[in-house]
Amino acid sequence: MKTYEYKILSFPMDRKNRLIEMQASLNAKGQIGWEVISISSSEFANIGHTAFLKRETSESADVGGTQ
């Protein structure tokens, strides 16, 4: 059975170049196996974004005796 780990990253949007920094950070995570599964934007004056990532772990769990 595949298993996953998850990571949550927050990106404040207080400068114009923050989107470029966000993209660079997500690309760096992608190089080591992380995949963005969702991005949420702040509802209040575009304060920032939160990205939710996952990647498959190297460990497989035998759940319920089946594979």
ROSE-4610 file (N, C-alpha, C; in Angstrom, 1 decimal, always signed):
// ROSE-4610
residu = [M/M/M/K/K/K/T/T/T/Y/Y/Y/E/E/E/Y/Y/Y/K/K/K/I/I/I/L/L/L/S/S/S/F/F/F/P/P/P/M/M/M/D/D/D/R/R/R/K/K/K/N/N/N/R/R/R/L/L/L/I/I/I/E/E/E/M/M/M/Q/Q/Q/A/A/A/S/S/S/L/L/L/N/N/N/A/A/A/K/K/K/G/G/G/Q/Q/Q/I/I/I/G/G/G/W/W/W/E/E/E/V/V/V/I/I/I/S/S/S/I/I/I/S/S/S/S/S/S/S/S/S/E/E/E/F/F/F/A/A/A/N/N/N/I/I/I/G/G/G/H/H/H/T/T/T/A/A/A/F/F/F/L/L/L/K/K/K/R/R/R/E/E/E/T/T/T/S/S/S/E/E/E/S/S/S/A/A/A/D/D/D/V/V/V/G/G/G/G/G/G/T/T/T/Q/Q/Q]
num = [1/1/1/2/2/2/3/3/3/4/4/4/5/5/5/6/6/6/7/7/7/8/8/8/9/9/9/10/10/10/11/11/11/12/12/12/13/13/13/14/14/14/15/15/15/16/16/16/17/17/17/18/18/18/19/19/19/20/20/20/21/21/21/22/22/22/23/23/23/24/24/24/25/25/25/26/26/26/27/27/27/28/28/28/29/29/29/30/30/30/31/31/31/32/32/32/33/33/33/34/34/34/35/35/35/36/36/36/37/37/37/38/38/38/39/39/39/40/40/40/41/41/41/42/42/42/43/43/43/44/44/44/45/45/45/46/46/46/47/47/47/48/48/48/49/49/49/50/50/50/51/51/51/52/52/52/53/53/53/54/54/54/55/55/55/56/56/56/57/57/57/58/58/58/59/59/59/60/60/60/61/61/61/62/62/62/63/63/63/64/64/64/65/65/65/66/66/66/67/67/67]
x = [+0.8/+0.0/+0.9/+0.6/+1.3/+1.0/+2.0/+1.8/+2.4/+1.9/+2.3/+2.6/+3.4/+3.6/+3.1/+2.8/+2.2/+3.0/+3.0/+3.7/+2.8/+2.7/+2.0/+2.9/+2.9/+3.8/+2.9/+3.4/+2.7/+3.6/+3.0/+3.7/+3.0/+3.6/+3.0/+3.2/+2.2/+2.3/+2.4/+3.5/+3.7/+4.6/+5.2/+6.0/+5.7/+6.0/+5.6/+6.3/+7.6/+8.3/+8.0/+7.0/+6.7/+6.2/+5.5/+5.0/+6.2/+7.2/+8.4/+9.1/+9.2/+9.8/+8.9/+7.6/+6.7/+6.9/+7.0/+7.2/+8.6/+9.6/+10.9/+10.9/+10.2/+10.2/+9.4/+8.3/+7.5/+8.3/+9.0/+9.8/+10.9/+11.5/+12.6/+12.0/+10.8/+10.1/+9.8/+9.4/+9.1/+10.3/+11.4/+12.7/+13.0/+12.5/+12.7/+11.5/+10.5/+9.4/+8.1/+8.0/+6.8/+5.9/+4.6/+3.6/+2.5/+2.3/+1.2/-0.1/-0.9/-2.3/-3.4/-3.0/-4.0/-3.2/-3.8/-3.3/-4.5/-4.4/-5.5/-5.1/-5.9/-5.5/-6.3/-5.7/-6.3/-7.5/-8.6/-9.8/-9.7/-8.7/-8.6/-7.4/-7.7/-6.8/-5.6/-5.8/-4.7/-3.4/-3.6/-2.4/-1.4/-1.9/-0.9/-1.6/-0.8/-1.2/-0.7/-1.4/-1.0/-1.0/+0.1/+0.2/+0.2/-0.5/-0.5/+0.1/+1.1/+1.9/+1.9/+2.2/+2.3/+3.4/+3.9/+4.8/+4.7/+5.0/+5.0/+6.2/+6.0/+7.1/+7.7/+8.9/+9.6/+9.2/+8.4/+7.9/+6.5/+6.2/+4.9/+4.3/+3.1/+2.4/+1.5/+1.5/+0.7/-0.6/-1.6/-2.8/-3.8/-4.3/-5.3/-4.9/-3.6/-3.1/-3.1/-3.4/-3.4/-2.5/-2.0/-1.1/-1.7]
y = [-1.2/+0.0/+1.2/+2.2/+3.4/+4.3/+4.9/+5.8/+7.2/+8.3/+9.6/+10.4/+11.5/+12.5/+13.8/+14.7/+16.0/+17.2/+18.3/+19.5/+20.7/+21.6/+22.9/+24.0/+24.8/+26.0/+27.3/+28.3/+29.6/+30.6/+31.4/+32.4/+33.8/+34.7/+36.0/+36.8/+37.7/+38.4/+39.9/+40.2/+41.6/+42.4/+41.7/+42.4/+41.8/+42.6/+42.2/+40.9/+40.7/+39.5/+38.3/+38.3/+37.1/+36.0/+36.2/+35.2/+34.4/+35.2/+34.6/+33.7/+34.2/+33.4/+32.2/+32.3/+31.2/+30.1/+30.5/+29.6/+28.9/+29.6/+29.0/+28.0/+28.3/+27.4/+26.1/+26.3/+25.1/+24.3/+24.9/+24.1/+23.4/+24.0/+23.3/+22.1/+22.2/+21.1/+20.0/+20.4/+19.4/+18.6/+19.2/+18.5/+17.4/+17.5/+16.4/+15.6/+15.6/+14.7/+15.2/+16.5/+17.0/+17.4/+17.2/+17.6/+18.5/+19.7/+20.6/+19.9/+19.8/+19.2/+20.3/+21.4/+22.5/+23.8/+24.9/+26.3/+27.0/+27.7/+28.5/+29.9/+30.8/+32.3/+32.9/+33.9/+34.5/+35.3/+35.4/+36.1/+37.6/+37.9/+39.3/+40.1/+40.9/+41.8/+41.1/+39.8/+39.1/+39.1/+38.7/+38.7/+37.6/+36.5/+35.4/+34.2/+33.2/+31.9/+30.8/+29.7/+28.5/+27.4/+26.6/+25.5/+24.2/+23.2/+21.9/+20.9/+20.2/+19.3/+17.9/+16.9/+15.6/+14.9/+13.8/+13.0/+11.6/+10.6/+9.2/+9.0/+8.2/+7.8/+6.6/+6.3/+5.1/+3.9/+4.1/+3.0/+2.6/+1.3/+0.9/+0.2/+0.4/-0.2/-1.3/-2.4/-3.5/-3.3/-2.7/-2.4/-3.5/-4.1/-5.1/-6.4/-6.6/-7.9/-8.0/-7.0/-7.0/-6.0/-6.3/-5.3/-4.8]
z = [+0.0/+0.0/+0.0/-0.8/-0.9/+0.4/+0.9/+2.0/+1.6/+2.2/+1.9/+3.1/+2.9/+4.0/+3.4/+4.3/+3.8/+4.4/+3.7/+4.2/+3.9/+4.8/+4.6/+4.6/+3.5/+3.4/+3.3/+4.0/+3.9/+3.2/+2.4/+1.6/+1.8/+2.5/+2.7/+1.3/+1.0/-0.2/+0.1/+0.8/+1.2/+0.3/-0.8/-1.8/-3.1/-4.2/-5.5/-6.0/-5.5/-6.0/-5.2/-4.3/-3.5/-4.4/-5.5/-6.3/-7.0/-7.4/-8.0/-6.9/-5.7/-4.6/-4.3/-4.3/-4.1/-5.2/-6.4/-7.5/-7.4/-7.0/-6.9/-5.7/-4.6/-3.5/-3.9/-4.6/-5.0/-6.0/-6.9/-7.9/-7.1/-6.1/-5.3/-4.6/-4.1/-3.4/-4.4/-5.6/-6.7/-7.1/-7.0/-7.4/-6.4/-5.2/-4.2/-3.9/-4.9/-4.8/-4.3/-3.8/-3.3/-4.5/-4.3/-5.3/-4.6/-5.3/-4.7/-5.0/-3.9/-4.1/-4.0/-3.4/-3.3/-2.8/-3.3/-2.8/-2.4/-1.2/-0.7/-0.6/-1.0/-0.9/+0.3/+0.9/+2.0/+1.5/+2.3/+1.9/+2.3/+3.0/+3.6/+2.9/+1.9/+1.3/+0.7/+0.2/-0.5/+0.4/+1.6/+2.6/+2.2/+1.7/+1.4/+0.8/+0.6/+0.1/+1.0/+1.1/+1.8/+0.8/+0.7/-0.3/+0.5/+0.0/+0.6/-0.3/+0.2/-0.6/-0.1/-1.0/-0.5/-1.3/-0.8/-1.5/-0.9/-1.8/-1.4/-0.5/+0.6/+1.4/+0.9/+1.4/+1.0/+1.7/+2.8/+3.6/+3.1/+3.0/+2.7/+3.9/+4.1/+5.3/+4.8/+5.6/+5.3/+6.2/+5.6/+6.3/+6.2/+7.3/+7.3/+6.7/+6.6/+6.1/+4.6/+3.9/+2.4/+1.9/+0.7/+0.0/-1.2]
